[in-house]
Amino acid sequence: MAAGKPDTRQALLKAAVKLFGEAGFDATSTREIAREANANISAISYHFGGKDKLRLACAEYVAERLARVAARPQDQPQPRTPQQAAIALEKLVSNLVEALLSQPGAPELAQFVLREIARPGEVLDLVFPRFLAPAHQRACDLWALATGEGPESPAVRLAVFSILGQVVYFRLGQALVCKRMGWNEFGPEQIRAIEDSILGNLRVALATTSKGSEQ
């Protein structure tokens, strides 16, 4: 691949996300990234200006993909009733299940995010307000409309983290889940079972919260 081709930039991003997620930023060399991307090492400086800026570009790349999962489709109206909000929230969770469990490159995305959010610093400061916070806020707004709770209440914010965290757990704990369930892999049937389980938990949580707000 030549240094200036757009596909080289994309290959470097994917390679860096994979390697940073597996070994961490400090333990990953630019030579390893270039080898993984089948690119010249000089392409990293050409496209990103160095390893540090490549890391930030990776964070934006991953966060943008996850933010699109939570975004309201342009062809769908804003939910206005509790029932519509609950349906939209289920759709958001289903989209996240698809993004993290079935799409190509999902394990690398999840591992990269987990490493970066566990390490406060420039990357988290960059991507949280621009991508992750809006995605979490949309889920909180939907939860609030579905239950009658305030979107910024600690209970709602924690509830959203709890439900979304279940999806992340299944991604990162795939080997353990498969061993305990007697599965060979996360195929379509297994992913559907996981999605049904998480959505069931979501419905129970929404019903419990709604009941609590009426008392």
NORCOR-V404453 format. One record per helix or strand. SS is the DSSP state (alpha for helix, beta for strand). FROM is the first residue (numbers start at 1). LEN is the number of residues. If there is no record, write none. Layout:
BEGIN
{{SS & FROM & LEN} {SS & FROM & LEN}}
END
This chain:
BEGIN
{{alpha & 6 & 18} {alpha & 30 & 8} {alpha & 42 & 7} {alpha & 51 & 20} {alpha & 82 & 21} {alpha & 106 & 12} {alpha & 122 & 26} {alpha & 154 & 19} {alpha & 174 & 8} {alpha & 188 & 27}}
END
